[in-house]
Amino acid sequence: MKELAEHFHNYKQIHEIKSRQSGGSIYVDIFLEFGPDQLMGDVQDIMDLMKSSLEIQIPKSSVNIITSRGRDNLCRF
């Protein structure tokens, strides 16, 4: 949570955090919404930085940062 708080200005909203453990490994999926005006290259840099930092702080972890959209941005048919 501390790492997410340190980067709160880089993303728009946290949608979900999932974690699971298998053997000695920890797997973390973090679903973040980014602003529509942010360039994908900048978003990727932010995700890479957060992933690296979290994996250092959580031994034997694999972190995935996944872009997500809010419900109000979903297409409706």
N, C-alpha and C positions, 0 to 999 in steps of 0.2 A: 504494500500500500504506500510505503514511503517513496518508493521509486515512481509510482504513478503520480503521487502528489507533487513530486519535484518536476514532473513534465506536464502538469495540468494545462499550462498555457499552449502546449503543442497540439492538443486534441480537443474536440468539442464535447465528447461525452463517453463515459464508460458504459457499455451495454451489458457485459457479462464477463465473469472470470470463472474458469473451470480449472480444477487441479485434480490430479490423480497420481497414485503411486503404484509402481510395478517393480517388485524386487527392491533394489536399492536406488532406483531412479524416480525422479519426480517430473511430471509433465504438467505444464501450465499453458492454458489457452486464454488469451486476453482479447476481448472484442472491443475495439475502440472506433468511435466515429470521428472523422476528421472533417474540417470545414471544406465546403465545396470550392473555395477559392485557393486552397492549398495545392501546389503542384505535386504530382505523384513522386517525383524525385525527392522532394523535401520530405514527404510523408515516409518514403522508404528509409531515408537517412534517420529520421526520428525512431522508426520501428527498430532499425538495426541497433541504434544506440541503447534503446530501452532493453532489447533482448540481451545484448552483451552484458549490460550492467546487472540485470536480474540473474543471468546464469552464473555470474561471478559471485553474487551475494547468496544464491541458493545452490549449495554444492550438489553435484550429480543431477542437475536439472536440465530440461529442454523446454524452452519458452517459445511459444508462437504468438506473435502479435497479428491479429486478423482485423482487417478493416470491415466495418459494419455501417449500415445506414439506419437512421431512425425510422420509426413507423410512419412519420409524416412524409418521408421521402420515397416510400414504396410505390411502385406502379400498381394501379388498380385496373382490372379489366372488366 
